[in-house]
C-alpha cells in the first residue's frame, strides 16, 4: 500500500531504492504518527468534516494501534511503504470508509513533519535528562576530590596547578551549556506544521490552533512554505545541539584515556572496565573510552553531513530529505548510549593522589611564586621576569610553604550555581 497509489505497480528495483531504510527507521516514528492522527481526527470533527461517531471509532482504533506499538507487536508489513501507510491501512481494514477519511486535509509531507518534530522534541528532552544526570554525578565526584591536585596543561605542556574538582566540574558546566543549547533547539522546533499539507496549505478551513494545543506545540509554523523548508533544517538544528554535546563527551573521553596512562597516572580504571593485549600481559586498555571518543567524533561531524545534503535545494519537498533520517536517528541513539556509559563508569574511576611536588612538576608553581612576589610589593612584570630568569638559569625552586588549598577548592566554587542552572531546565 502507498498513500499515493494510482493503480499501477512501480518497478521493484526502483521501489526498493526509493524506500531505502524508511520501513526500519519509521518504527521510531510510529507512536508520533498515531498521536498526530488522533489530533487531526479531533480537529476534523470540530470543523464538521467527520461526525462525532466517526471520530469515536477512529480514536478507538488509533488507541489500539498505539497499544501494539507500546507492547512491541506493531510492525510495518511487507509491501507497505512506510509507517503512515501502515497506520492508514490498519484503520481502513478495521473501519472501512471511515478509516479512509483520516487523511482528509493533510499531506504525507505535513504528516512526516509533525512526526519528526514530536520525535525530536521527546528525544531532546530524554537526552537532556540523561546529560543532567551525568553533570550532577560529575559535580558530586568533583566535590569528593576537590582538594586532589593535578597538573593543568596548555599546548600539552605543564602549565599551572589544577585539581580533580576543577577538572570534573569543568566538564559538568560544559554539559550544562550543551543542555541549554538543546533546550533552546527544542523550543525552536516546537512549532506545529500540521495543516500546511504539501507546503502550500489547504483550501479546507482547518483549525490549526486546535491541533497546536492538543499536541502541546508552543506555536504554529505559520507559512506553509516555511514549514516545508523546515524539513532538513529541523534536523540540522537538532544535530548542532548533539554535536556540541558530543564534543564535550569527546574531550572528556580523551582526558580519561590520557590521565589513566602510566605516564600521567592521575586516575585509574577498574580492571573490569579495561581490555587486555594478546601479547603484552601487563596491558589494561581503556577501550571503552577510546570507542566513546570515536563514536562521538561521528556525531561531531553530523551537522556537516546534513548541511551538504541540504545545500543547493530549492523550496518545496525533495526526496533527498529522506536520507537524513539514516544519519540523525542513529546519532540520537548513540549519544544517549555514550552518556549512559559514562554515567556507569565515572563513580568507579579511581582517583590517585598525585605527587605534584615531583621534580617534573616543579614549574607548576611558577605562577604561585610570581604571585608571592607581587604580594610582597613587586610589580607583576618584574616578578614574572625574575621567576623566568630563575627558571632559565636553573635556580628556580618550587615554593613548599604556600597554602594551595584555594587552588584545590576552585573546582568546588560555583557548583551550587551549576546545579541551579540544571534545575531551570527541568
C-alpha positions, -999 to +999 in steps of 0.1 A: +000+000+000+011+035-008-007+067+001-001+080-034-013+047-051-028+054-085-034+018-097+000+009-112+029-010-100+063+006-095+095-012-108+108-035-080+144-022-081+132+015-081+108+008-052+135-008-031+159+020-038+135+048-031+120+032+000+155+027+014+155+023+052+122+040+057+103+010+070+130+002+095+135+038+107+099+047+107+093+023+136+107+051+158+081+075+144+051+051+149+038+064+182+040+100+170+022+092+138-007+078+158-007+108+182-007+132+153-035+113+136-056+114+168-052+152+170-060+156+133-092+135+136-104+155+166-099+187+146-118+173+116-147+166+140-145+201+154-148+217+120-176+193+109-158+172+083-163+139+101-190+131+126-185+126+163-194+089+159-168+085+132-142+102+153-151+080+183-144+049+161-112+064+147-099+073+182-106+038+195-089+022+165-059+045+168-056+037+205-055+000+197-026+007+173-008+027+200-011-002+224+005-025+199+034+000+195+039+002+232+038-036+235+063-040+207+040-060+184+034-033+158+051-038+125+052-023+090+041-052+068+060-063+038+049-043+007+038-013+029+059+018+021+061+035+054+045+039+089+020+064+076+007+039+051+006+011+077-014+031+102-039+042+075-041+006+062-050-007+097-076+020+101-092+011+067-091-026+074-110-021+107-133+008+098-136+007+061-146+041+045-143+058+079-106+049+080-101+065+046-112+098+060-081+102+083-060+118+055-085+145+047-069+179+048-033+168+052-005+155+030+022+129+039+045+160+039+030+177+069+023+143+085+060+135+084+069+170+097+046+165+127+060+130+134+096+143+132+090+174+154+072+153+181+100+127+179+129+152+182+111+171+210+109+139+231+144+127+223+160+161+231+141+160+265+154+125+271+190+134+261+189+164+284+177+144+313+205+118+308+231+146+304+218+163+336+223+130+355+259+129+342+265+166+351+252+161+386+273+130+390+304+149+378+297+176+404+294+150+432+327+133+423+344+167+418+334+178+453+346+145+468+380+150+453+382+188+452+415+190+470+434+164+450+459+185+430+468+176+394+488+194+368+469+216+343+482+217+307+484+241+279+498+231+245+502+197+260+529+211+283+528+215+321+510+248+328+495+256+362+481+237+392+446+223+387+426+198+407+403+168+402+375+191+414+382+217+389+386+192+361+354+173+366+332+203+375+345+220+343+330+192+323+298+194+343+295+230+334+303+223+297+274+197+297+251+223+312+259+246+284+251+218+260+218+211+278+209+247+274+217+246+237+194+215+233+168+232+254+168+262+231+168+240+200+138+222+213+119+255+217+128+265+181+115+233+166+084+230+189+060+245+163+031+229+146+034+222+108+002+201+107-023+217+082+004+230+059-002+200+036+025+196+009+039+230+016+012+252+001-016+250+026-051+236+021-084+251+009-102+232+037-108+255+067-086+236+091-084+247+128-046+246+132-047+262+166-067+232+179-040+207+168-013+230+181-029+230+216-036+193+216-001+183+205+014+208+230+033+228+204+043+263+215+031+278+183+025+274+146+046+271+116+026+299+101+037+299+065+033+266+047+064+271+026+085+278+057+071+246+073+083+226+043+117+245+043+119+233+079+123+198+067+160+192+070+166+225+088+149+210+118+172+180+117+202+204+113+191+224+144+189+192+164+222+179+150+240+211+160+230+205+196+240+169+195+273+179+180+282+203+208+274+177+234+294+151+216+324+175+216+322+177+254+319+139+256+348+135+232+372+157+252+363+140+285+369+106+270+403+118+257+412+132+291+403+099+308+424+079+283+454+103+288+451+107+326+449+069+331+481+064+311+510+054+333+530+085+323+502+106+339+486+083+365+461+108+379+433+083+376+430+045+372+402+025+356+389-006+373+402-037+356+367-047+348+364-017+326+395-024+305+407-050+280+440-067+276+466-074+249+472-107+232+510-103+235+517-078+264+504-094+296+505-061+316+481-042+294+448-028+307+435-008+278+408+019+281+389+006+251+355+018+263+367+054+264+385+051+231+353+039+215+333+067+232+359+091+217+355+076+182+317+074+183+314+110+195+335+120+165+309+108+141+283+129+159+305+159+158+306+155+120+268+152+117+259+189+110+284+189+081+269+158+066+234+172+069+243+206+056+259+191+024+227+171+019+205+202+023+225+227+002+215+237-034+179+226-029+151+250-038+120+254-017+095+226-016+099+189-008+127+167-022+133+131-016+168+139-005+153+147+029+145+111+035+182+102+038+186+125+068+168+100+090+196+075+083+221+099+098+203+116+127+182+087+141+213+066+149+231+096+162+204+102+188+206+066+200+244+068+200+247+099+221+223+085+246+243+053+248+276+073+253+261+094+282+248+063+299+282+045+296+300+075+312+274+076+340+282+039+346+319+044+347+325+077+365+317+066+401+341+037+398+372+056+384+400+056+410+414+090+418+451+088+425+469+112+449+494+127+425+527+138+439+527+173+423+559+181+441+579+157+420+607+174+401+590+170+367+561+192+380+581+219+397+573+246+372+535+242+380+542+266+409+560+293+390+528+315+389+524+310+426+559+323+432+552+353+409+521+360+429+540+357+461+565+384+449+536+406+439+520+403+473+554+414+488+552+446+467+570+438+434+552+447+401+538+418+382+560+423+352+592+424+374+581+394+393+573+375+361+608+384+347+625+374+380+609+340+381+615+335+344+652+341+349+653+317+378+638+290+355+663+298+327+694+297+349+683+266+369+678+283+403+640+280+405+627+261+434+590+253+438+577+270+469+569+245+496+554+268+522+525+282+502+489+273+510+474+258+479+440+249+494+424+277+473+437+260+442+423+226+451+389+241+460+384+260+428+366+230+414+340+234+442+333+271+437+302+276+417+289+241+418+257+253+435+252+277+407+257+249+382+230+228+400+207+258+399+211+261+362+203+224+358+171+228+378+160+256+355+158+232+325+138+206+343 
